[in-house]
């Protein structure tokens, strides 16, 4: 169950990163509220997952999900550039996440 909590926490991290951008520096109310609520949910689920998943593993996977998710949202929603170096960086992040998961008991 902890891994499910961690995955949902990572997904919420992507939501709060997106809504934070939409808040324009916390000047728009609705995206600002979405950011704060999803941040709290993400941190809470991460804390629950850390009860049984080692700190280094949980935090790495949580931030990795957020990084890759934000990267994809940037490309899909904001038409951010896609080039070989950015794709390589994303692949390296995912590789690191897989290795971290495989190294956990």
N, C-alpha and C positions, 0 to 999 in steps of 0.2 A: 504494500500500500504506500510505503514511503516514496517509492520511485514514481508512482502516479502523482502524489502530492508535488514532487519535485518537477515533473513535467508540466503540471498545471501552473506551478509557480513561475516557471520559465515562460510559459505562454502569456501569463499576466504581465511579465516584465516587458514583453513585446508590446502589449496593449498600452502599458503606461508610457513607454518610450514614444510610441506613435501619438498618443493623446497629449503628451508633454509638448511635442513639436506643434501640434494643432492649437495648443493653448497660447502660443506666441508670447512666451515668457510669463505665463500665468496671468495674462491680461484678459483672457476669455473664460467666463465662468464654467460653462459645461465641460469643456475639455480639461480644465483645471481640476474640477471635481472628479472626473473620470480618472485622471492621473493619480490623485491622492487615494481614491478608493482601491484602485487596482494595485498601487504600490503597497498599501497595507495588506491586501490579500496575498500578494506575491511574497512579501516578507514573512507573513504568518505561516503560509504553506511551506516556505523554505525552512523556517524554524521547526516546524513539525517533522519535516523530512530529515532534518539534522539529528533527530532523536536516535535514528538508527543508521543513517548514512554518514560516513566520515566527513568531517568539515571540508577538507580539501576537495574531495570528490563532489560533494553536494554543491559547494560554491562554484567550482569550475564548471560543472554541468549547467547550473542555473545561469551563470553569466554567458556561457557558450550558447545556450538556447536563445538568450536575449540578443546576443551579438548577431547570430545567424538570422534570427527572426527580423531584427531591425534592418539588417543588410537586405533581406528579401523584400521587406515592406518598402524600403527606400527605392529599390529597383522597380517594383511593381506599381506602387502608388505615386512616388515622387519622380519617377523616370530618372533616377540617379544613374550615372555611367556604369557600364559593365565593360570591364576589360580583363585581360589575362591575369594581371597582377592581383586585382580584387578577387577574381574567381579562385586563384591559387591560395590567397589568404583565407578565404572561406573554407576551402577544402582542407587546409591545414588545421583550422579550428575544429572542423567536424572530425578529422582524424584524431586530434587530441582528445575530444570528447569520447570517442569510441575507445581509445586506449585507456582513458581514465575509468570508464565504466568496466572494461575488461579487467582492470587491475584491482577492482573493489571486490571484496568478499561477498 
